[in-house]
Amino acid sequence: MSALDQQGIPKELQDRAKLMWIISGIFGLWGWVFGAYIGKVEGQDENTWFQWQLKQNLYSGIISWVGSSLCGLGYIAGLYFGVMGFLTIGKGEDYSAPMIGEKAR
């Protein structure tokens, strides 16, 4: 049993968060738009873990968008956050983005 399963996070929300992170890694803020509005699933508004993932994802998307507009390095940071979020949640572990996670709580 994974750490997320032990926390009581539904598999559907875990899968939604994985998809949101990989979309965010590739397309920046569109991952957050997908997770918050387009791919909305039942129970995501009440689940504090998923809301925390959304908030981290939003901050990551903003960093990616602003950074890529200025120098291109922000896109690399957003890609890193997205891939790590996808892989970590895919293993069933809780993901906290570097430099963002604690600020998002």
C-alpha positions in Angstrom: 0.0 0.0 0.0 1.4 3.4 -1.0 1.7 6.4 1.2 -1.1 8.2 -0.7 -3.4 5.2 -0.3 -2.6 5.2 3.5 -3.6 8.9 3.6 -6.9 8.0 2.0 -6.3 9.8 -1.3 -8.6 8.3 -3.9 -6.8 6.7 -6.9 -8.8 8.9 -9.3 -7.4 12.1 -7.6 -3.9 10.6 -7.7 -4.2 9.9 -11.4 -5.6 13.4 -12.0 -2.7 15.0 -10.2 -0.2 12.9 -12.1 -1.7 14.1 -15.4 -1.9 17.7 -14.2 1.8 17.7 -13.3 3.0 16.2 -16.6 0.8 18.7 -18.6 2.2 21.5 -16.5 5.8 20.3 -17.1 5.3 20.5 -20.9 2.7 23.3 -21.3 3.2 25.4 -18.2 0.0 27.0 -16.8 -2.2 24.7 -18.9 -1.6 21.9 -16.4 -3.2 24.0 -13.7 -6.1 25.0 -16.0 -6.7 21.3 -16.7 -6.5 20.3 -13.1 -8.7 23.1 -11.8 -11.3 23.4 -14.5 -11.2 21.1 -17.5 -10.6 17.7 -16.0 -12.5 18.3 -12.8 -13.4 15.1 -10.9 -15.8 14.6 -8.0 -14.4 15.3 -4.6 -11.4 17.3 -5.7 -12.7 20.6 -4.2 -13.1 19.0 -0.8 -9.8 17.1 -0.8 -7.0 19.1 0.9 -4.2 17.1 -0.6 -5.5 17.7 -4.2 -6.0 21.4 -3.4 -2.4 21.6 -2.2 -1.2 20.0 -5.4 -3.2 22.5 -7.4 -1.7 25.4 -5.6 1.9 24.1 -6.1 1.1 23.5 -9.7 -0.2 27.0 -10.2 3.0 28.5 -8.6 5.1 26.2 -10.8 3.2 27.3 -13.9 3.8 30.9 -13.1 7.5 30.4 -12.5 7.7 28.5 -15.9 5.7 31.2 -17.7 7.5 34.2 -16.3 10.9 32.6 -16.4 10.6 31.4 -20.0 9.4 34.9 -21.0 12.5 36.5 -19.4 15.3 34.0 -20.2 14.1 30.5 -20.9 15.4 29.0 -17.7 11.9 29.1 -16.1 10.7 26.5 -18.6 13.4 24.1 -17.5 12.4 24.6 -13.8 8.7 24.0 -14.7 9.6 20.9 -16.7 11.6 19.6 -13.8 8.7 20.2 -11.3 6.2 18.6 -13.7 8.3 15.5 -14.3 9.1 15.0 -10.7 5.5 15.5 -9.7 4.4 12.9 -12.2 7.0 10.4 -11.2 6.6 10.9 -7.4 2.8 10.6 -7.4 3.1 7.7 -9.8 5.1 5.9 -7.2 2.3 6.6 -4.7 4.3 9.2 -2.7 3.3 12.7 -1.7 5.0 15.4 -3.9 6.2 18.7 -2.5 7.8 20.8 -5.2 11.2 22.3 -4.3 11.0 25.9 -3.1 7.3 25.9 -3.7 5.8 23.1 -1.5 6.1 24.7 1.9 5.0 28.1 0.6 1.9 26.6 -0.9 0.6 25.1 2.3 
